Amino acid sequence: MIANLPSAINSKVIKVSNNPWVDIAVKLGVIAGVGYATYLLLRSIGLVKDNRGAKEDSKAVQEAINKEKAKGVIQSWPDHQFYQWADQAYQAMRNSNIAESEDTVVDIAKNMENDVDVLKWAEAYGTRQHYFFGLPDGAPITLFEAFGVDLASSRRSEINRNWSNKSIKFRA
């Protein structure tokens, strides 16, 4: 059997059928199977996330906003401002290797005056695709997950100090 190995290695292509379309279909099936098995393996060890929790996250944020508003806490800015900040933060964190981009996120975070503001910003951000060197990296992530992935710890500490001074309970 080992004696036949060099001839198997030197053969051009292993043929399944005389029909070239069948060969192509089989090869594509094998590639797809290997890809799916790789995906399942990466998901099982936590390198790939499902986005199944996004609706629950959105619902939890909305419930938290309603609780805070029931306590009498009101948002400091109109809704459209939070959506604008969410877009700016997303674009800045996509370029998080640039120090000025992190400054943008910190400056936006400093505009938050209370817990409702932070929650409205998180609600406006929703879940967005994270990129690593220009390639999609896992499932879409929330604002707070993006803080952990894209901001340096010193910048998160700066945001946390600012929010703590304003008695905001959330941390970046």
C-alpha positions as CSV (number, residue, x, y, z in Angstrom):
1,M,0.0,0.0,0.0
2,I,2.8,2.4,0.9
3,A,4.5,1.5,-2.4
4,N,1.4,2.8,-4.3
5,L,1.4,6.1,-2.4
6,P,3.9,8.0,-4.7
7,S,1.8,7.1,-7.8
8,A,-1.4,8.4,-6.0
9,I,0.4,11.6,-5.0
10,N,1.7,12.1,-8.5
11,S,-1.7,11.5,-10.2
12,K,-3.3,14.7,-11.4
13,V,-6.8,14.4,-10.1
14,I,-8.8,11.7,-8.4
15,K,-11.9,11.1,-10.6
16,V,-15.2,10.0,-9.2
17,S,-16.9,9.7,-12.5
18,N,-16.3,10.1,-16.2
19,N,-18.7,13.0,-16.2
20,P,-16.8,16.2,-15.3
21,W,-19.9,17.8,-13.8
22,V,-20.3,15.0,-11.3
23,D,-16.6,15.5,-10.3
24,I,-17.2,19.2,-9.8
25,A,-20.3,18.6,-7.7
26,V,-18.6,16.1,-5.5
27,K,-15.6,18.4,-4.9
28,L,-17.9,21.3,-4.1
29,G,-19.8,19.1,-1.7
30,V,-16.6,18.1,0.0
31,I,-15.5,21.7,0.3
32,A,-18.8,22.8,1.7
33,G,-18.8,19.9,4.2
34,V,-15.3,20.8,5.4
35,G,-16.3,24.5,5.7
36,Y,-19.4,23.6,7.7
37,A,-17.5,21.3,10.0
38,T,-14.9,24.1,10.5
39,Y,-17.7,26.5,11.3
40,L,-19.3,24.1,13.8
41,L,-15.9,23.6,15.5
42,L,-15.1,27.3,15.7
43,R,-18.6,27.9,17.1
44,S,-18.2,25.2,19.7
45,I,-15.0,26.7,21.0
46,G,-16.4,30.2,21.1
47,L,-14.6,31.8,18.2
48,V,-17.8,32.3,16.2
49,K,-20.9,33.8,17.8
50,D,-24.5,33.3,17.0
51,N,-26.7,36.4,16.6
52,R,-29.7,34.7,18.2
53,G,-29.4,36.8,21.3
54,A,-29.7,40.1,19.5
55,K,-33.5,40.4,19.8
56,E,-33.2,39.6,23.5
57,D,-30.5,42.2,23.9
58,S,-32.7,44.8,22.2
59,K,-35.7,43.9,24.3
60,A,-33.6,44.0,27.5
61,V,-32.3,47.5,26.6
62,Q,-35.8,48.7,25.9
63,E,-37.0,47.3,29.3
64,A,-34.1,49.0,31.1
65,I,-35.0,52.3,29.4
66,N,-38.6,52.0,30.5
67,K,-37.5,51.2,34.1
68,E,-35.2,54.3,34.2
69,K,-37.9,56.5,32.7
70,A,-40.4,55.2,35.3
71,K,-37.9,56.4,38.0
72,G,-38.2,59.9,36.4
73,V,-34.9,59.8,34.6
74,I,-35.3,61.5,31.2
75,Q,-33.0,61.4,28.2
76,S,-30.8,64.5,27.7
77,W,-30.8,64.4,23.9
78,P,-33.4,63.8,21.1
79,D,-33.5,60.3,19.6
80,H,-31.9,61.3,16.3
81,Q,-28.8,62.4,18.2
82,F,-28.2,59.0,19.6
83,Y,-28.5,57.4,16.2
84,Q,-26.0,59.9,14.8
85,W,-23.6,59.1,17.7
86,A,-24.1,55.4,17.1
87,D,-23.1,55.7,13.5
88,Q,-20.1,57.9,14.4
89,A,-19.0,55.4,17.1
90,Y,-19.3,52.5,14.7
91,Q,-17.3,54.2,12.0
92,A,-14.7,55.3,14.5
93,M,-14.4,51.8,16.1
94,R,-14.0,50.2,12.6
95,N,-10.8,52.3,12.4
96,S,-9.9,51.7,16.1
97,N,-6.2,51.4,15.3
98,I,-6.2,55.1,14.7
99,A,-5.9,57.1,18.0
100,E,-8.2,59.9,16.7
101,S,-10.9,57.3,16.2
102,E,-10.8,56.3,19.8
103,D,-11.0,60.0,20.7
104,T,-14.2,60.3,18.8
105,V,-15.8,57.4,20.8
106,V,-14.6,58.9,24.1
107,D,-15.9,62.3,23.2
108,I,-19.3,60.8,22.3
109,A,-19.4,58.9,25.6
110,K,-18.7,62.1,27.6
111,N,-22.0,63.5,26.2
112,M,-23.9,60.9,28.2
113,E,-25.5,62.5,31.3
114,N,-27.4,59.6,32.8
115,D,-28.3,55.9,32.5
116,V,-31.1,56.6,30.0
117,D,-28.6,58.4,27.7
118,V,-26.3,55.4,27.7
119,L,-29.2,53.0,27.1
120,K,-30.5,55.1,24.2
121,W,-27.0,55.1,22.7
122,A,-26.8,51.3,23.0
123,E,-30.3,51.0,21.6
124,A,-29.4,53.2,18.6
125,Y,-26.2,51.2,18.0
126,G,-28.1,47.9,18.1
127,T,-25.9,45.1,16.8
128,R,-23.4,45.8,14.1
129,Q,-20.9,43.7,12.2
130,H,-17.4,43.8,13.6
131,Y,-14.5,43.7,11.2
132,F,-10.9,42.5,11.6
133,F,-8.5,43.7,8.9
134,G,-11.5,44.5,6.7
135,L,-13.1,41.0,7.0
136,P,-16.3,40.3,8.9
137,D,-15.4,38.9,12.3
138,G,-18.1,36.7,13.8
139,A,-21.7,37.7,14.5
140,P,-22.7,41.4,14.9
141,I,-21.9,42.8,18.3
142,T,-23.5,45.4,20.7
143,L,-22.0,48.8,21.6
144,F,-20.6,47.4,24.9
145,E,-19.1,44.4,23.1
146,A,-17.5,46.8,20.6
147,F,-16.0,48.8,23.5
148,G,-14.3,45.7,24.8
149,V,-13.0,44.7,21.4
150,D,-12.1,48.0,19.8
151,L,-11.1,50.4,22.5
152,A,-7.8,50.4,24.5
153,S,-8.3,49.8,28.2
154,S,-7.0,53.3,29.0
155,R,-9.8,54.7,26.8
156,R,-12.4,52.5,28.5
157,S,-11.1,53.6,31.9
158,E,-11.5,57.3,30.8
159,I,-15.1,56.6,29.8
160,N,-15.8,54.8,33.0
161,R,-14.3,57.6,35.2
162,N,-16.5,60.1,33.4
163,W,-19.6,58.0,33.8
164,S,-18.9,57.2,37.4
165,N,-18.6,61.0,38.2
166,K,-22.0,61.4,36.7
167,S,-23.4,58.4,38.7
168,I,-24.0,56.4,35.5
169,K,-24.1,52.7,36.5
170,F,-22.9,51.3,33.2
171,R,-19.2,50.7,32.4
172,A,-17.5,50.5,29.0
